[in-house]
Amino acid sequence: MSSTGHSRYRQQEVTIHLGRETRDAINASYVHSSAQESLNALLNFFDVILQPVIGENAYAPAMADAPNRFLLRGRAMPTASWLLIGTVDWRSGLPYSVVNDNLEFVGSRNVLRFPTYFRVDGGFERRLSVARIHPWVGLRVSNALNSFLPSDVQANLGSPAFGSFYNSVYREYRIRIRIEK
């Protein structure tokens, strides 16, 4: 290992904002990017893993390389007492490397990718009047479509579960209360 590693990130972005004042707004952005790095960076080894896998140094897609990403956020107030919000997030899957039973890297590093990420969040709030207090009470839904959004993969060729993805974000409901005077 040496201290001669390097990284490169390039992106092109298109952003659109539509809206009037604070009542209604839609923001959409698309980013096309490329992230490459030396894969034996020192920061990769400061983790909870007692014996990290250190392979030959390679210059390949970075662990956070998502070449395509589309993000849409919106809010609307159809009346003074109703608020609707939503977010759509779509991006290319992140890269990962394959290892063998000895935890040695097999083939080129970071050439395989997680599944495409597609998440929809939404919610609404209703303004109520209780004496002099005007709370907003609402419901938020994270991962509203219950999309499969794994954060881990079985990348060991020797495992019978090789190529399986795990630990998806699940759908979550939250009650939201905001108090204004």
N, C-alpha and C positions, 0 to 999 in steps of 0.2 A: 504494500500500500504506500501511497505517497500523497503529498499535499498539492498535487497539480490538477485536481478535479475542476470541472467547470460546468456551467449550465447555460441554457438559452431558452428564452420564452418570447414568442411573437404572437401577436393577435391583431385581428381586424374586427371592429365592432360597428354595428348599425343599431341606433337607438331611436325610438319614436315615442313621443309624449303627446297625448291628447287629453285635454281637460279644460275645465273652467274653474278658476278659483280653487277652493278647498272642497267643494261638494262632489264633483265627479272627476275622476282621472284614470287614465289607462297608460301604463308604461310598458313598452315592449322592447326587448333587446335580443339581438343575435350576436354571438361571439364565435368566430372561427379562430382557433389558436393551435399552437404547437409548443410543447414543453419537452425539452430534452435535458438530460443531466448525467453526470458521472454517478453510477448507482451505488458506489461504496462511500457515500458521504458520511462523515463522522456522526451527524445528527441521526442517521438511520439506526445507530447502535445504542443510543440512549433511550431505552424503552423498558418495558416490563419483562422482556425476554432475557433469561439468564445467559443463554448461549446463542447469540444471534448468528444467522447464516451469513457468512462472508465469502463471496465468490470472487472470481476474476473481475477486475474492474471493467465496466462496459459503459459506453455512452449510448443511451437508449431513451425511449419515452419515459418521462418522469412519472412517479407514482400518482401524481395529481393531473396527468395529461387527459383533458377532455376536449378533443378537437372541435366539437360542435356543441353549442349550448344556446337554448332559447328560453327566455324568462319573460313571463307576462304577469303583470300585477295590475289590479284594478280596484277601485272603490267607487261606490255610487251612493248618493243619498236621494232616493226618490221623493222623500218628504223630509221635513226637518226632524222627524222623530225616528226615522229608519236609516240604518247604515248597512250596506252590503259590501263585502270584501272578498277577494279571491286571488289566488296565485296559481300559475301553471309553470312547472319547471321541467324541461326536457333536456337531456344531455347524453352524449356518448358515454359508454361505460368506461371505467378506469382500467388501466393495464395491470397485469400481474404476471409473475414468472412461475414456471413449473420446476419442481425439485424431484429428486429420486429418494429412495429409502435412506440414503446417507445425508440427505438434505443438501446435496450438491445440485447446482442449477443445471437444467437439461435444456439444450437448445438456446436460441437467442432469448435475451431477457426482455420482459415486459411486452411480448408480442400478442399475448392473449388478452381479452378484455372481459370485464363484467358485462352483464346485460345492460341494454339501454335503460337509462333512468328516466321515469316519467311520473311526476307527482303533482297532484292537484290538492290544494288547500282552499277552504272557503269558510264563510261564516256570515252571520248577521247580528245586528244589535238593535234594540228598541229602546228609545228614551222614555222613561217613566217620570211621573211627578209624584213625589211624596213630601207633603208640606213644602218646605223651602229647598229641599234636595231634589235633584234631577238625575238619578242614576241611569246609566246605560246598562242594560242586561241583554246578554246575547249568548250565542252558541258558536263555537269554532270547531271545525273538523280538519284534522291533519291527515294527509294521505286519504282523502275522501273516497277515491276509487279502490282503495286497498291494494294498490300496485305492489308487485314483488320488487323490493328495493334492497337487495342483499349488501352486506358490508364485509362478508368473509367468503372465501372460496377454499375448497379442499384441493390444493395444488400439488399434492404428493402423488406421483405416478403409481406408487406401490399401494395406495389406499383403494379399497373397493368402491369408495365414494368419490374417487377422483373426478374433478369437474363439477361437483355439486356446490351450490351456493347456499349460504346460510345467513341468519340474523337479519332478516328483513325488518324494516320499519313497519309497524302495524298501524291500522286506523285508530285514531284517538279523538275523543270528543272532550271538549272543555267548555265549562260555563264561565263566562267572562262578565265581570261587574266593574264598571267604572263610575265613580261618583263625581259629579260636578255641582257647583252651587249656582 
